[in-house]
Amino acid sequence: MLKRNLWTGIYYPDLSKIEDQRTWVVSPPLYSLSECQEWVKTKHKQGENYDYSCSQGCKFVIKFSEESMICRSSAK
């Protein structure tokens, strides 16, 4: 059985708060970069000063009581 490299989309709806992980919108597991890009389009609202990333091999880690996401690779 082939193991698929899943993608994770992260949508940042407000660039002025991009460091605040509580504002991030994280996708469910996605199966391709194009699926991730389409997911972002469903989140974007007119007028938002936003950014996004689509990444593979992501995992959440807790270090010094803070949760972070570490990914193997990213694309747009």
N, CA, C and O atoms as a Tripos MOL2 file, in Angstrom:
@<TRIPOS>MOLECULE
protein
  304   303    76     0     0
PROTEIN
NO_CHARGES

@<TRIPOS>ATOM
      1 N           0.8420   -1.1920    0.0000 N.3       1 MET1
      2 CA          0.0000    0.0000    0.0000 C.3       1 MET1
      3 C           0.8780    1.2430    0.0000 C.2       1 MET1
      4 O           1.8120    1.3530    0.7940 O.2       1 MET1
      5 N           0.5740    2.1770   -0.8920 N.am      2 LEU2
      6 CA          1.3280    3.4160   -0.9810 C.3       2 LEU2
      7 C           0.9540    4.3630    0.1520 C.2       2 LEU2
      8 O          -0.2230    4.5460    0.4650 O.2       2 LEU2
      9 N           1.9520    4.9480    0.7480 N.am      3 LYS3
     10 CA          1.6970    5.9380    1.7920 C.3       3 LYS3
     11 C           1.6580    7.3130    1.1330 C.2       3 LYS3
     12 O           2.6170    7.7250    0.4800 O.2       3 LYS3
     13 N           0.5640    8.0030    1.3050 N.am      4 ARG4
     14 CA          0.4210    9.3380    0.7260 C.3       4 ARG4
     15 C           1.0030   10.3830    1.6650 C.2       4 ARG4
     16 O           0.8960   10.2760    2.8870 O.2       4 ARG4
     17 N           1.6100   11.3780    1.0780 N.am      5 ASN5
     18 CA          2.0770   12.5150    1.8580 C.3       5 ASN5
     19 C           0.9330   13.5090    1.9730 C.2       5 ASN5
     20 O           0.5950   14.1880    1.0030 O.2       5 ASN5
     21 N           0.3500   13.5930    3.1280 N.am      6 LEU6
     22 CA         -0.7850   14.4840    3.3380 C.3       6 LEU6
     23 C          -0.3310   15.9310    3.4340 C.2       6 LEU6
     24 O           0.7810   16.2290    3.8670 O.2       6 LEU6
     25 N          -1.2170   16.8130    3.0200 N.am      7 TRP7
     26 CA         -0.9780   18.2450    3.0820 C.3       7 TRP7
     27 C          -1.8200   18.8520    4.2030 C.2       7 TRP7
     28 O          -2.8990   18.3590    4.5300 O.2       7 TRP7
     29 N          -1.3010   19.9300    4.7790 N.am      8 THR8
     30 CA         -2.0210   20.7110    5.7770 C.3       8 THR8
     31 C          -2.0280   22.1520    5.3110 C.2       8 THR8
     32 O          -0.9840   22.7280    5.0040 O.2       8 THR8
     33 N          -3.2160   22.7250    5.2630 N.am      9 GLY9
     34 CA         -3.3360   24.1400    4.9270 C.3       9 GLY9
     35 C          -3.4650   24.9560    6.1920 C.2       9 GLY9
     36 O          -4.1500   24.5610    7.1360 O.2       9 GLY9
     37 N          -2.8030   26.0940    6.2040 N.am     10 ILE10
     38 CA         -2.9480   27.0340    7.3180 C.3      10 ILE10
     39 C          -3.3320   28.3750    6.7090 C.2      10 ILE10
     40 O          -2.6260   28.9230    5.8620 O.2      10 ILE10
     41 N          -4.4520   28.8790    7.1560 N.am     11 TYR11
     42 CA         -4.9770   30.1470    6.6720 C.3      11 TYR11
     43 C          -4.7950   31.1860    7.7710 C.2      11 TYR11
     44 O          -5.2320   30.9890    8.9060 O.2      11 TYR11
     45 N          -4.1460   32.2930    7.4210 N.am     12 TYR12
     46 CA         -3.9020   33.3870    8.3640 C.3      12 TYR12
     47 C          -4.8180   34.5460    7.9540 C.2      12 TYR12
     48 O          -4.4630   35.2980    7.0450 O.2      12 TYR12
     49 N          -5.9790   34.7170    8.5890 N.am     13 PRO13
     50 CA         -6.9580   35.7040    8.1280 C.3      13 PRO13
     51 C          -6.5710   37.1630    8.3710 C.2      13 PRO13
     52 O          -7.1600   38.0600    7.7680 O.2      13 PRO13
     53 N          -5.6030   37.4140    9.2320 N.am     14 ASP14
     54 CA         -5.2190   38.7910    9.5640 C.3      14 ASP14
     55 C          -3.7060   38.8530    9.7290 C.2      14 ASP14
     56 O          -3.1600   38.3890   10.7300 O.2      14 ASP14
     57 N          -3.0310   39.4330    8.7320 N.am     15 LEU15
     58 CA         -1.5630   39.4940    8.7700 C.3      15 LEU15
     59 C          -1.0310   40.2600    9.9690 C.2      15 LEU15
     60 O           0.0980   40.0200   10.3970 O.2      15 LEU15
     61 N          -1.8170   41.1790   10.5220 N.am     16 SER16
     62 CA         -1.3420   41.9200   11.6940 C.3      16 SER16
     63 C          -1.2870   41.0260   12.9360 C.2      16 SER16
     64 O          -0.6830   41.3940   13.9430 O.2      16 SER16
     65 N          -1.9280   39.8370   12.8580 N.am     17 LYS17
     66 CA         -1.9220   38.9030   13.9830 C.3      17 LYS17
     67 C          -1.3410   37.5490   13.5830 C.2      17 LYS17
     68 O          -1.6830   36.5240   14.1730 O.2      17 LYS17
     69 N          -0.4600   37.5450   12.5790 N.am     18 ILE18
     70 CA          0.0370   36.2700   12.0490 C.3      18 ILE18
     71 C           0.8260   35.4740   13.0870 C.2      18 ILE18
     72 O           0.9010   34.2500   12.9820 O.2      18 ILE18
     73 N           1.4010   36.1160   14.0610 N.am     19 GLU19
     74 CA          2.1500   35.4070   15.1000 C.3      19 GLU19
     75 C           1.2340   34.7620   16.1440 C.2      19 GLU19
     76 O           1.6700   33.9020   16.9100 O.2      19 GLU19
     77 N          -0.0110   35.1720   16.1730 N.am     20 ASP20
     78 CA         -0.9760   34.6500   17.1500 C.3      20 ASP20
     79 C          -1.6250   33.3800   16.5890 C.2      20 ASP20
     80 O          -2.5350   33.4550   15.7640 O.2      20 ASP20
     81 N          -1.1540   32.2250   17.0390 N.am     21 GLN21
     82 CA         -1.6450   30.9500   16.5150 C.3      21 GLN21
     83 C          -3.1330   30.7450   16.7700 C.2      21 GLN21
     84 O          -3.7610   29.9280   16.0970 O.2      21 GLN21
     85 N          -3.7040   31.4570   17.7120 N.am     22 ARG22
     86 CA         -5.1370   31.3270   17.9830 C.3      22 ARG22
     87 C          -5.9840   31.8430   16.8280 C.2      22 ARG22
     88 O          -7.1590   31.4900   16.7220 O.2      22 ARG22
     89 N          -5.4060   32.6780   15.9540 N.am     23 THR23
     90 CA         -6.1530   33.2170   14.8170 C.3      23 THR23
     91 C          -6.0470   32.3250   13.5770 C.2      23 THR23
     92 O          -6.7880   32.5220   12.6130 O.2      23 THR23
     93 N          -5.1480   31.3590   13.5880 N.am     24 TRP24
     94 CA         -4.9410   30.4950   12.4270 C.3      24 TRP24
     95 C          -6.1230   29.5540   12.2260 C.2      24 TRP24
     96 O          -6.7620   29.1280   13.1880 O.2      24 TRP24
     97 N          -6.4030   29.2380   10.9790 N.am     25 VAL25
     98 CA         -7.3900   28.2310   10.6280 C.3      25 VAL25
     99 C          -6.6210   27.0930    9.9700 C.2      25 VAL25
    100 O          -5.9850   27.2880    8.9340 O.2      25 VAL25
    101 N          -6.6760   25.9080   10.5670 N.am     26 VAL26
    102 CA         -5.9170   24.7500   10.0790 C.3      26 VAL26
    103 C          -6.8790   23.7850    9.3930 C.2      26 VAL26
    104 O          -7.9520   23.4790    9.9130 O.2      26 VAL26
    105 N          -6.4820   23.3190    8.2360 N.am     27 SER27
    106 CA         -7.3330   22.4310    7.4360 C.3      27 SER27
    107 C          -7.3560   21.0160    7.9960 C.2      27 SER27
    108 O          -6.5140   20.6470    8.8140 O.2      27 SER27
    109 N          -8.3200   20.2340    7.5500 N.am     28 PRO28
    110 CA         -8.2500   18.7910    7.7810 C.3      28 PRO28
    111 C          -7.1680   18.2390    6.8480 C.2      28 PRO28
    112 O          -6.6600   18.9850    6.0100 O.2      28 PRO28
    113 N          -6.8010   16.9710    6.9630 N.am     29 PRO29
    114 CA         -5.8040   16.4010    6.0370 C.3      29 PRO29
    115 C          -6.2630   16.5320    4.5830 C.2      29 PRO29
    116 O          -7.4130   16.2440    4.2520 O.2      29 PRO29
    117 N          -5.3520   16.9690    3.7330 N.am     30 LEU30
    118 CA         -5.6260   17.1500    2.3090 C.3      30 LEU30
    119 C          -4.6700   16.2730    1.5090 C.2      30 LEU30
    120 O          -3.6060   15.9020    2.0040 O.2      30 LEU30
    121 N          -5.0470   15.9370    0.2690 N.am     31 TYR31
    122 CA         -4.2940   14.9510   -0.4960 C.3      31 TYR31
    123 C          -3.4210   15.5080   -1.6090 C.2      31 TYR31
    124 O          -2.7150   14.7500   -2.2730 O.2      31 TYR31
    125 N          -3.4570   16.8290   -1.8260 N.am     32 SER32
    126 CA         -2.6030   17.4160   -2.8620 C.3      32 SER32
    127 C          -2.4470   18.9110   -2.6120 C.2      32 SER32
    128 O          -3.2090   19.5130   -1.8550 O.2      32 SER32
    129 N          -1.4480   19.4950   -3.2590 N.am     33 LEU33
    130 CA         -1.2500   20.9420   -3.1640 C.3      33 LEU33
    131 C          -2.4600   21.6630   -3.7420 C.2      33 LEU33
    132 O          -2.9210   22.6440   -3.1570 O.2      33 LEU33
    133 N          -2.9850   21.2070   -4.8700 N.am     34 SER34
    134 CA         -4.1370   21.8820   -5.4740 C.3      34 SER34
    135 C          -5.3720   21.7870   -4.5710 C.2      34 SER34
    136 O          -6.1610   22.7310   -4.5140 O.2      34 SER34
    137 N          -5.5500   20.6720   -3.8700 N.am     35 GLU35
    138 CA         -6.6630   20.5640   -2.9200 C.3      35 GLU35
    139 C          -6.4870   21.5640   -1.7790 C.2      35 GLU35
    140 O          -7.4630   22.1500   -1.3100 O.2      35 GLU35
    141 N          -5.2610   21.7580   -1.3390 N.am     36 CYS36
    142 CA         -4.9800   22.7410   -0.2900 C.3      36 CYS36
    143 C          -5.2890   24.1510   -0.7830 C.2      36 CYS36
    144 O          -5.9030   24.9380   -0.0620 O.2      36 CYS36
    145 N          -4.8750   24.4730   -1.9900 N.am     37 GLN37
    146 CA         -5.1370   25.7970   -2.5420 C.3      37 GLN37
    147 C          -6.6370   26.0500   -2.6870 C.2      37 GLN37
    148 O          -7.0990   27.1660   -2.4480 O.2      37 GLN37
    149 N          -7.3910   25.0430   -3.0680 N.am     38 GLU38
    150 CA         -8.8470   25.1770   -3.1640 C.3      38 GLU38
    151 C          -9.4670   25.3790   -1.7750 C.2      38 GLU38
    152 O         -10.4120   26.1540   -1.6210 O.2      38 GLU38
    153 N          -8.9340   24.6830   -0.7720 N.am     39 TRP39
    154 CA         -9.4160   24.8540    0.6050 C.3      39 TRP39
    155 C          -9.2390   26.2990    1.0480 C.2      39 TRP39
    156 O         -10.1330   26.8770    1.6660 O.2      39 TRP39
    157 N          -8.0800   26.8860    0.7300 N.am     40 VAL40
    158 CA         -7.8070   28.2830    1.0930 C.3      40 VAL40
    159 C          -8.8700   29.1990    0.4840 C.2      40 VAL40
    160 O          -9.3550   30.1120    1.1530 O.2      40 VAL40
    161 N          -9.2320   28.9630   -0.7680 N.am     41 LYS41
    162 CA        -10.2510   29.7990   -1.4280 C.3      41 LYS41
    163 C         -11.5780   29.7530   -0.6860 C.2      41 LYS41
    164 O         -12.3230   30.7330   -0.6950 O.2      41 LYS41
    165 N         -11.8880   28.6270   -0.0420 N.am     42 THR42
    166 CA        -13.1500   28.5310    0.7000 C.3      42 THR42
    167 C         -13.0960   29.3160    2.0030 C.2      42 THR42
    168 O         -14.1420   29.6630    2.5520 O.2      42 THR42
    169 N         -11.9070   29.6010    2.5060 N.am     43 LYS43
    170 CA        -11.7520   30.3280    3.7720 C.3      43 LYS43
    171 C         -11.6540   31.8280    3.5810 C.2      43 LYS43
    172 O         -12.0600   32.5900    4.4580 O.2      43 LYS43
    173 N         -11.1200   32.2640    2.4470 N.am     44 HIS44
    174 CA        -10.8620   33.6840    2.2030 C.3      44 HIS44
    175 C         -12.1590   34.4800    2.0710 C.2      44 HIS44
    176 O         -13.0750   34.0990    1.3420 O.2      44 HIS44
    177 N         -12.2070   35.5930    2.7960 N.am     45 LYS45
    178 CA        -13.3330   36.5130    2.7230 C.3      45 LYS45
    179 C         -12.8440   37.8270    2.1120 C.2      45 LYS45
    180 O         -11.7370   38.2810    2.4040 O.2      45 LYS45
    181 N         -13.6610   38.4190    1.2800 N.am     46 GLN46
    182 CA        -13.3200   39.6770    0.6180 C.3      46 GLN46
    183 C         -12.8610   40.7110    1.6420 C.2      46 GLN46
    184 O         -13.5120   40.9000    2.6700 O.2      46 GLN46
    185 N         -11.7550   41.3700    1.3670 N.am     47 GLY47
    186 CA        -11.2810   42.4390    2.2340 C.3      47 GLY47
    187 C         -10.2880   41.9980    3.3050 C.2      47 GLY47
    188 O          -9.6710   42.8400    3.9570 O.2      47 GLY47
    189 N         -10.1280   40.6890    3.4940 N.am     48 GLU48
    190 CA         -9.1670   40.2290    4.5020 C.3      48 GLU48
    191 C          -7.7420   40.4200    4.0000 C.2      48 GLU48
    192 O          -7.4380   40.1460    2.8390 O.2      48 GLU48
    193 N          -6.8900   40.8860    4.8740 N.am     49 ASN49
    194 CA         -5.4630   40.9980    4.5970 C.3      49 ASN49
    195 C          -4.8450   39.6870    5.0730 C.2      49 ASN49
    196 O          -4.3940   39.5880    6.2140 O.2      49 ASN49
    197 N          -4.8230   38.6890    4.2060 N.am     50 TYR50
    198 CA         -4.5330   37.3220    4.6140 C.3      50 TYR50
    199 C          -3.2600   36.7640    3.9850 C.2      50 TYR50
    200 O          -2.6650   37.3670    3.0930 O.2      50 TYR50
    201 N          -2.8720   35.6160    4.4690 N.am     51 ASP51
    202 CA         -1.8190   34.8110    3.8570 C.3      51 ASP51
    203 C          -2.1630   33.3600    4.1550 C.2      51 ASP51
    204 O          -3.0920   33.0770    4.9110 O.2      51 ASP51
    205 N          -1.4170   32.4520    3.5650 N.am     52 TYR52
    206 CA         -1.6520   31.0310    3.8050 C.3      52 TYR52
    207 C          -0.3890   30.2460    3.5060 C.2      52 TYR52
    208 O           0.5400   30.7550    2.8790 O.2      52 TYR52
    209 N          -0.3630   29.0080    3.9570 N.am     53 SER53
    210 CA          0.6850   28.0750    3.5590 C.3      53 SER53
    211 C           0.0650   26.6980    3.4020 C.2      53 SER53
    212 O          -0.9120   26.3540    4.0680 O.2      53 SER53
    213 N           0.6460   25.9340    2.5230 N.am     54 CYS54
    214 CA          0.2700   24.5420    2.3210 C.3      54 CYS54
    215 C           1.5380   23.7370    2.5800 C.2      54 CYS54
    216 O           2.5580   23.9560    1.9270 O.2      54 CYS54
    217 N           1.4790   22.8150    3.5240 N.am     55 SER55
    218 CA          2.6860   22.1180    3.9630 C.3      55 SER55
    219 C           2.4590   20.6150    4.0290 C.2      55 SER55
    220 O           1.3280   20.1440    4.1490 O.2      55 SER55
    221 N           3.5600   19.8720    3.9480 N.am     56 GLN56
    222 CA          3.5200   18.4180    4.0770 C.3      56 GLN56
    223 C           4.3010   17.9740    5.2990 C.2      56 GLN56
    224 O           5.2280   18.6480    5.7460 O.2      56 GLN56
    225 N           3.9090   16.8350    5.8250 N.am     57 GLY57
    226 CA          4.6300   16.2440    6.9520 C.3      57 GLY57
    227 C           4.5510   17.0710    8.2150 C.2      57 GLY57
    228 O           5.5500   17.2210    8.9190 O.2      57 GLY57
    229 N           3.3900   17.6080    8.5140 N.am     58 CYS58
    230 CA          3.2350   18.4840    9.6790 C.3      58 CYS58
    231 C           2.8770   17.6930   10.9320 C.2      58 CYS58
    232 O           2.1780   16.6800   10.8860 O.2      58 CYS58
    233 N           3.3820   18.1950   12.0430 N.am     59 LYS59
    234 CA          2.9970   17.6400   13.3410 C.3      59 LYS59
    235 C           3.0200   18.7700   14.3540 C.2      59 LYS59
    236 O           3.8000   19.7170   14.2500 O.2      59 LYS59
    237 N           2.1450   18.6400   15.3280 N.am     60 PHE60
    238 CA          2.0930   19.6160   16.4170 C.3      60 PHE60
    239 C           2.9950   19.1290   17.5410 C.2      60 PHE60
    240 O           2.9840   17.9500   17.8950 O.2      60 PHE60
    241 N           3.7710   20.0450   18.0920 N.am     61 VAL61
    242 CA          4.6480   19.7290   19.2200 C.3      61 VAL61
    243 C           4.4310   20.7670   20.3120 C.2      61 VAL61
    244 O           4.0760   21.9140   20.0430 O.2      61 VAL61
    245 N           4.6490   20.3400   21.5390 N.am     62 ILE62
    246 CA          4.5530   21.2580   22.6700 C.3      62 ILE62
    247 C           5.9480   21.4120   23.2630 C.2      62 ILE62
    248 O           6.5920   20.4410   23.6600 O.2      62 ILE62
    249 N           6.3890   22.6620   23.3090 N.am     63 LYS63
    250 CA          7.7160   22.9630   23.8400 C.3      63 LYS63
    251 C           7.5830   24.1960   24.7170 C.2      63 LYS63
    252 O           7.0650   25.2240   24.2810 O.2      63 LYS63
    253 N           8.0430   24.0910   25.9300 N.am     64 PHE64
    254 CA          7.9650   25.1980   26.8880 C.3      64 PHE64
    255 C           6.5170   25.6840   27.0440 C.2      64 PHE64
    256 O           6.2570   26.8870   27.0850 O.2      64 PHE64
    257 N           5.5880   24.7370   27.1310 N.am     65 SER65
    258 CA          4.1570   25.0020   27.3300 C.3      65 SER65
    259 C           3.4980   25.7180   26.1640 C.2      65 SER65
    260 O           2.3890   26.2330   26.3070 O.2      65 SER65
    261 N           4.1550   25.7620   25.0190 N.am     66 GLU66
    262 CA          3.5720   26.3900   23.8400 C.3      66 GLU66
    263 C           3.4510   25.3580   22.7350 C.2      66 GLU66
    264 O           4.3620   24.5610   22.5100 O.2      66 GLU66
    265 N           2.3140   25.3790   22.0450 N.am     67 GLU67
    266 CA          2.0990   24.4570   20.9410 C.3      67 GLU67
    267 C           2.6110   25.0880   19.6480 C.2      67 GLU67
    268 O           2.3380   26.2560   19.3700 O.2      67 GLU67
    269 N           3.3450   24.3180   18.8710 N.am     68 SER68
    270 CA          3.8580   24.7720   17.5910 C.3      68 SER68
    271 C           3.6140   23.6930   16.5510 C.2      68 SER68
    272 O           3.4210   22.5230   16.8810 O.2      68 SER68
    273 N           3.6260   24.1040   15.2900 N.am     69 MET69
    274 CA          3.4950   23.1360   14.2130 C.3      69 MET69
    275 C           4.7980   23.1220   13.4310 C.2      69 MET69
    276 O           5.3040   24.1700   13.0300 O.2      69 MET69
    277 N           5.3310   21.9460   13.2190 N.am     70 ILE70
    278 CA          6.5580   21.7640   12.4690 C.3      70 ILE70
    279 C           6.2230   20.9590   11.2290 C.2      70 ILE70
    280 O           5.5680   19.9210   11.3200 O.2      70 ILE70
    281 N           6.6710   21.4320   10.0590 N.am     71 CYS71
    282 CA          6.3780   20.7540    8.7970 C.3      71 CYS71
    283 C           7.6690   20.4720    8.0450 C.2      71 CYS71
    284 O           8.6590   21.1940    8.1610 O.2      71 CYS71
    285 N           7.6210   19.3940    7.2700 N.am     72 ARG72
    286 CA          8.7740   18.9760    6.4800 C.3      72 ARG72
    287 C           9.0030   19.9160    5.2920 C.2      72 ARG72
    288 O          10.1430   20.2860    5.0100 O.2      72 ARG72
    289 N           7.9270   20.3070    4.5910 N.am     73 SER73
    290 CA          8.0680   21.1920    3.4400 C.3      73 SER73
    291 C           6.8070   22.0300    3.2820 C.2      73 SER73
    292 O           5.7310   21.6540    3.7460 O.2      73 SER73
    293 N           6.9610   23.1830    2.6120 N.am     74 SER74
    294 CA          5.8300   24.0900    2.3930 C.3      74 SER74
    295 C           5.8310   24.5840    0.9620 C.2      74 SER74
    296 O           6.8660   24.6060    0.2970 O.2      74 SER74
    297 N           4.6530   24.9820    0.4950 N.am     75 ALA75
    298 CA          4.4850   25.5290   -0.8630 C.3      75 ALA75
    299 C           3.3060   26.4810   -0.8630 C.2      75 ALA75
    300 O           2.5810   26.5850    0.1270 O.2      75 ALA75
    301 N           3.1160   27.1730   -1.9700 N.am     76 LYS76
    302 CA          1.9470   28.0520   -2.1430 C.3      76 LYS76
    303 C           1.2680   27.7200   -3.4280 C.2      76 LYS76
    304 O           0.2610   28.3380   -3.7720 O.2      76 LYS76
@<TRIPOS>BOND
     1     1     2 1
     2     2     3 1
     3     3     4 2
     4     3     5 am
     5     5     6 1
     6     6     7 1
     7     7     8 2
     8     7     9 am
     9     9    10 1
    10    10    11 1
    11    11    12 2
    12    11    13 am
    13    13    14 1
    14    14    15 1
    15    15    16 2
    16    15    17 am
    17    17    18 1
    18    18    19 1
    19    19    20 2
    20    19    21 am
    21    21    22 1
    22    22    23 1
    23    23    24 2
    24    23    25 am
    25    25    26 1
    26    26    27 1
    27    27    28 2
    28    27    29 am
    29    29    30 1
    30    30    31 1
    31    31    32 2
    32    31    33 am
    33    33    34 1
    34    34    35 1
    35    35    36 2
    36    35    37 am
    37    37    38 1
    38    38    39 1
    39    39    40 2
    40    39    41 am
    41    41    42 1
    42    42    43 1
    43    43    44 2
    44    43    45 am
    45    45    46 1
    46    46    47 1
    47    47    48 2
    48    47    49 am
    49    49    50 1
    50    50    51 1
    51    51    52 2
    52    51    53 am
    53    53    54 1
    54    54    55 1
    55    55    56 2
    56    55    57 am
    57    57    58 1
    58    58    59 1
    59    59    60 2
    60    59    61 am
    61    61    62 1
    62    62    63 1
    63    63    64 2
    64    63    65 am
    65    65    66 1
    66    66    67 1
    67    67    68 2
    68    67    69 am
    69    69    70 1
    70    70    71 1
    71    71    72 2
    72    71    73 am
    73    73    74 1
    74    74    75 1
    75    75    76 2
    76    75    77 am
    77    77    78 1
    78    78    79 1
    79    79    80 2
    80    79    81 am
    81    81    82 1
    82    82    83 1
    83    83    84 2
    84    83    85 am
    85    85    86 1
    86    86    87 1
    87    87    88 2
    88    87    89 am
    89    89    90 1
    90    90    91 1
    91    91    92 2
    92    91    93 am
    93    93    94 1
    94    94    95 1
    95    95    96 2
    96    95    97 am
    97    97    98 1
    98    98    99 1
    99    99   100 2
   100    99   101 am
   101   101   102 1
   102   102   103 1
   103   103   104 2
   104   103   105 am
   105   105   106 1
   106   106   107 1
   107   107   108 2
   108   107   109 am
   109   109   110 1
   110   110   111 1
   111   111   112 2
   112   111   113 am
   113   113   114 1
   114   114   115 1
   115   115   116 2
   116   115   117 am
   117   117   118 1
   118   118   119 1
   119   119   120 2
   120   119   121 am
   121   121   122 1
   122   122   123 1
   123   123   124 2
   124   123   125 am
   125   125   126 1
   126   126   127 1
   127   127   128 2
   128   127   129 am
   129   129   130 1
   130   130   131 1
   131   131   132 2
   132   131   133 am
   133   133   134 1
   134   134   135 1
   135   135   136 2
   136   135   137 am
   137   137   138 1
   138   138   139 1
   139   139   140 2
   140   139   141 am
   141   141   142 1
   142   142   143 1
   143   143   144 2
   144   143   145 am
   145   145   146 1
   146   146   147 1
   147   147   148 2
   148   147   149 am
   149   149   150 1
   150   150   151 1
   151   151   152 2
   152   151   153 am
   153   153   154 1
   154   154   155 1
   155   155   156 2
   156   155   157 am
   157   157   158 1
   158   158   159 1
   159   159   160 2
   160   159   161 am
   161   161   162 1
   162   162   163 1
   163   163   164 2
   164   163   165 am
   165   165   166 1
   166   166   167 1
   167   167   168 2
   168   167   169 am
   169   169   170 1
   170   170   171 1
   171   171   172 2
   172   171   173 am
   173   173   174 1
   174   174   175 1
   175   175   176 2
   176   175   177 am
   177   177   178 1
   178   178   179 1
   179   179   180 2
   180   179   181 am
   181   181   182 1
   182   182   183 1
   183   183   184 2
   184   183   185 am
   185   185   186 1
   186   186   187 1
   187   187   188 2
   188   187   189 am
   189   189   190 1
   190   190   191 1
   191   191   192 2
   192   191   193 am
   193   193   194 1
   194   194   195 1
   195   195   196 2
   196   195   197 am
   197   197   198 1
   198   198   199 1
   199   199   200 2
   200   199   201 am
   201   201   202 1
   202   202   203 1
   203   203   204 2
   204   203   205 am
   205   205   206 1
   206   206   207 1
   207   207   208 2
   208   207   209 am
   209   209   210 1
   210   210   211 1
   211   211   212 2
   212   211   213 am
   213   213   214 1
   214   214   215 1
   215   215   216 2
   216   215   217 am
   217   217   218 1
   218   218   219 1
   219   219   220 2
   220   219   221 am
   221   221   222 1
   222   222   223 1
   223   223   224 2
   224   223   225 am
   225   225   226 1
   226   226   227 1
   227   227   228 2
   228   227   229 am
   229   229   230 1
   230   230   231 1
   231   231   232 2
   232   231   233 am
   233   233   234 1
   234   234   235 1
   235   235   236 2
   236   235   237 am
   237   237   238 1
   238   238   239 1
   239   239   240 2
   240   239   241 am
   241   241   242 1
   242   242   243 1
   243   243   244 2
   244   243   245 am
   245   245   246 1
   246   246   247 1
   247   247   248 2
   248   247   249 am
   249   249   250 1
   250   250   251 1
   251   251   252 2
   252   251   253 am
   253   253   254 1
   254   254   255 1
   255   255   256 2
   256   255   257 am
   257   257   258 1
   258   258   259 1
   259   259   260 2
   260   259   261 am
   261   261   262 1
   262   262   263 1
   263   263   264 2
   264   263   265 am
   265   265   266 1
   266   266   267 1
   267   267   268 2
   268   267   269 am
   269   269   270 1
   270   270   271 1
   271   271   272 2
   272   271   273 am
   273   273   274 1
   274   274   275 1
   275   275   276 2
   276   275   277 am
   277   277   278 1
   278   278   279 1
   279   279   280 2
   280   279   281 am
   281   281   282 1
   282   282   283 1
   283   283   284 2
   284   283   285 am
   285   285   286 1
   286   286   287 1
   287   287   288 2
   288   287   289 am
   289   289   290 1
   290   290   291 1
   291   291   292 2
   292   291   293 am
   293   293   294 1
   294   294   295 1
   295   295   296 2
   296   295   297 am
   297   297   298 1
   298   298   299 1
   299   299   300 2
   300   299   301 am
   301   301   302 1
   302   302   303 1
   303   303   304 2
@<TRIPOS>SUBSTRUCTURE
     1 MET1         2 RESIDUE 1 A MET
     2 LEU2         6 RESIDUE 1 A LEU
     3 LYS3        10 RESIDUE 1 A LYS
     4 ARG4        14 RESIDUE 1 A ARG
     5 ASN5        18 RESIDUE 1 A ASN
     6 LEU6        22 RESIDUE 1 A LEU
     7 TRP7        26 RESIDUE 1 A TRP
     8 THR8        30 RESIDUE 1 A THR
     9 GLY9        34 RESIDUE 1 A GLY
    10 ILE10       38 RESIDUE 1 A ILE
    11 TYR11       42 RESIDUE 1 A TYR
    12 TYR12       46 RESIDUE 1 A TYR
    13 PRO13       50 RESIDUE 1 A PRO
    14 ASP14       54 RESIDUE 1 A ASP
    15 LEU15       58 RESIDUE 1 A LEU
    16 SER16       62 RESIDUE 1 A SER
    17 LYS17       66 RESIDUE 1 A LYS
    18 ILE18       70 RESIDUE 1 A ILE
    19 GLU19       74 RESIDUE 1 A GLU
    20 ASP20       78 RESIDUE 1 A ASP
    21 GLN21       82 RESIDUE 1 A GLN
    22 ARG22       86 RESIDUE 1 A ARG
    23 THR23       90 RESIDUE 1 A THR
    24 TRP24       94 RESIDUE 1 A TRP
    25 VAL25       98 RESIDUE 1 A VAL
    26 VAL26      102 RESIDUE 1 A VAL
    27 SER27      106 RESIDUE 1 A SER
    28 PRO28      110 RESIDUE 1 A PRO
    29 PRO29      114 RESIDUE 1 A PRO
    30 LEU30      118 RESIDUE 1 A LEU
    31 TYR31      122 RESIDUE 1 A TYR
    32 SER32      126 RESIDUE 1 A SER
    33 LEU33      130 RESIDUE 1 A LEU
    34 SER34      134 RESIDUE 1 A SER
    35 GLU35      138 RESIDUE 1 A GLU
    36 CYS36      142 RESIDUE 1 A CYS
    37 GLN37      146 RESIDUE 1 A GLN
    38 GLU38      150 RESIDUE 1 A GLU
    39 TRP39      154 RESIDUE 1 A TRP
    40 VAL40      158 RESIDUE 1 A VAL
    41 LYS41      162 RESIDUE 1 A LYS
    42 THR42      166 RESIDUE 1 A THR
    43 LYS43      170 RESIDUE 1 A LYS
    44 HIS44      174 RESIDUE 1 A HIS
    45 LYS45      178 RESIDUE 1 A LYS
    46 GLN46      182 RESIDUE 1 A GLN
    47 GLY47      186 RESIDUE 1 A GLY
    48 GLU48      190 RESIDUE 1 A GLU
    49 ASN49      194 RESIDUE 1 A ASN
    50 TYR50      198 RESIDUE 1 A TYR
    51 ASP51      202 RESIDUE 1 A ASP
    52 TYR52      206 RESIDUE 1 A TYR
    53 SER53      210 RESIDUE 1 A SER
    54 CYS54      214 RESIDUE 1 A CYS
    55 SER55      218 RESIDUE 1 A SER
    56 GLN56      222 RESIDUE 1 A GLN
    57 GLY57      226 RESIDUE 1 A GLY
    58 CYS58      230 RESIDUE 1 A CYS
    59 LYS59      234 RESIDUE 1 A LYS
    60 PHE60      238 RESIDUE 1 A PHE
    61 VAL61      242 RESIDUE 1 A VAL
    62 ILE62      246 RESIDUE 1 A ILE
    63 LYS63      250 RESIDUE 1 A LYS
    64 PHE64      254 RESIDUE 1 A PHE
    65 SER65      258 RESIDUE 1 A SER
    66 GLU66      262 RESIDUE 1 A GLU
    67 GLU67      266 RESIDUE 1 A GLU
    68 SER68      270 RESIDUE 1 A SER
    69 MET69      274 RESIDUE 1 A MET
    70 ILE70      278 RESIDUE 1 A ILE
    71 CYS71      282 RESIDUE 1 A CYS
    72 ARG72      286 RESIDUE 1 A ARG
    73 SER73      290 RESIDUE 1 A SER
    74 SER74      294 RESIDUE 1 A SER
    75 ALA75      298 RESIDUE 1 A ALA
    76 LYS76      302 RESIDUE 1 A LYS
